[in-house]
Amino acid sequence: MTLLLVILFLTIAFFIWGKFPPDVVALMSMIALFLTGILNLSETLSGFSNPTVIMIAALFIIGEGLARTGWTAVAGQKFVSWAGKSVSKLLVIVTLGSSILSGFVSNTGTVAALLPVTVSAAWNAGTLPSKLLMPVAFGSNTGGLLTLTGTPPNIIASNALVEAGYEGFSFFEFSLIGVPLLIIAIIYFRYIGRHLLPSRKTDNKPVNIDSEMHKWIKDYSIGKKLYRLRIRSMSPFIDTKIGDWDFENQHGICIMRLRRRHPNLLKGVPPFVELPNKETEMRYHDIITVTGSTKDVDAFMRSFKLGLIPQEFNQDELKAEFINHEIGLSQMIITPSSTLVGQNIPLGQYLENYDIQLIGASRDNEPINDTTIKIKAGDAFIIRGSWENIENLQKVHTQVVISGSPEKMAKDVDKLTPKSYIALGTLVLMILLLVLKIMPGAIAALVCAGICLLTGCVPISKAYKDISWTSVVMIAAMIPMGVALQKTGVAQMAADSLVKSLGGISHVVLLGGIFLLTTGFSQTINNSATAVLMAPIAFVAATSLGISPKPFMIVVAISASTAFLTPIGTTTNAMVLGAGNYKFIDYVKVGGPLLLLFFIVTLLLVPVIWPF
């Protein structure tokens, strides 16, 4: 028992110190439990086969599927558009929006999606980002209490009941307390919190994909030589391949994109061929987007009996023409050592071996309007290709510089596709499987994560990258601590101490003690680690009094998600720290009253909803 208390104290101290990543601290703690003989091998490694850990890992993939297919970006844009320039309305909407999103997507993913649009909306509404970003972070923490899968502490608390032979919480059972707490949070920020939020000046406006696209379109004169042509019934192109014609050399034309007038997904005919190549077949009534000089395009139309679709491309139309969740744009700068220097490449043509189109060029900050460009060091290009190919280009061609983050920009595309509805359907399916209890939660999450991978909502090559392994490994490595707390009797001792000092007063007072102890831990260490530590103590405290452990486990889940007093308690708090230019004391001023309200409401409602 003494050894365990020493290891526990050191573990918490290292978590607070922050010198090492939390997963490393958890692993060191786990190894220490084995080396000191407190746990045997199977007990030490029990966390890595725990259903909670498997389920959380699968949930990261499902959440990533929603992000990659546009749902988080669309939701973020909608929240901001509904608010307009009203700061009060914007405050309510971002708090509510982040809460609802985080009920189904990870808290970190929610804040990552809403952070840039919230900052942009703040400036547009004539206020500072610091007036909106903390409500987004706190809202995401609160929203995790709306569903069983909203945040890991919920799953940990429910699984602790199941392992002890009790019935776990249903999928929406948490919303019985989560909804009242969310309403309290919204009212608080609307009428009280808004006056406590600081006015911290910052000039770090994040670049979002819309502003970046519009800037590139203007600076590179993209669209001035872009035309849409329809393949008529008399055209010799019908049922031929692009490779059968030497468009670039013979006609000065490059085909950028092809739209099928008669798509048939069942027969493998998609609506668009985003990056046509030599094997792409052209069919009657297809629309091809081409680039070239007006003179060359006119001659091209006459020679091959094509119809012009009159259209002046504005910035939003060009954005829709060029990017989606699979295909994107980025800026590439040529270094003096690049093998591309000296090559003659027509705009619109592919970079050999990379499946990347050049669609715009600039030299000395001036757009290059030549159809064919002889590349020089320092030239800048706008390139188009799959997001993955753009990301990989710099890895295989180290003499070019790719600006921006293709991976992040891909998630900012606010355009829904068939895959978007597959991703949403997968989430709905998982909810139904959990609500109807058709299969265990971990299996349901794995099945739905598999659907996301097999349908391409999340690329299989990105699956492992999209899982927050720091969180997964940390939870798996901390579960043995919970086992040790019970095995050595420390959990019983802590529970007895709580029961002796508070239980004699009333069950509600004991519940309050559990809340305060848990929220105290959560201000400095990860909420998942906090839940793992406190779940066995709360459970033993309840059962030793012969009362239901359910209200105590609910309180553990709630209080583990109330890290409102510090920027280090949760990742979401840390994410808005720099963007809002917050100080440590800001979290105490704004989060303190909210934490007090949560404490009071929890003690009033939990015993009513889940009787002792």
ABEGO torsion letter per residue (X at the ends): XAAAAAAAAAAAAAAAAGABBAAAAAAAAAAAAAAAGABBAAAAAAAAABAAAAAAAAAAAAAAAAAAAGAAAAAAAAAAAAAEABAAAAAAAAAAAAAAAAAABBAAAAAAAAAAAAAAAAAAAGBBAAAAAAAAAAAAAAAAAABAAABAAAAAAAAAAAAAGBBBBBAAAAAAAAAAAAAAAAAAAAAAAAAABBBBBBABBBBBAAAAAAAAAAAAGBGAABBBBBBBAABAABGBBAAABBAAAAAGBBBABBBBABBBAAAGBBABBABBBAABBBBBGBBBBBBEBAAAAAAAAAAAGBBBBBBBBBAAAAAAAABBAABBBBBBBBBAABAABGBBBBBGBBBBGAGBBBABBBBGGBBBABABBBBBBGBBBBBBBBAAAAAAAAAABAABBBBEBAAAAAAABBBBBAAAAAAAAAAAAAAAAAAAGABBAAAAAAAAAAAAAAAGABBAAAAAAABBAAAAAAAAAAAAAAAAAAAAGAAAAAAAAAAAAAAAABAAAAAAAAAAAAAAAAAABBAAAAAAAAAAAAAAAAAAAGBBAAAAAAAAAAAAAABAABAAABAAAAAAAAAAGBBAAAAAAAAAAAAAAAAAAAAAAAAAABBX
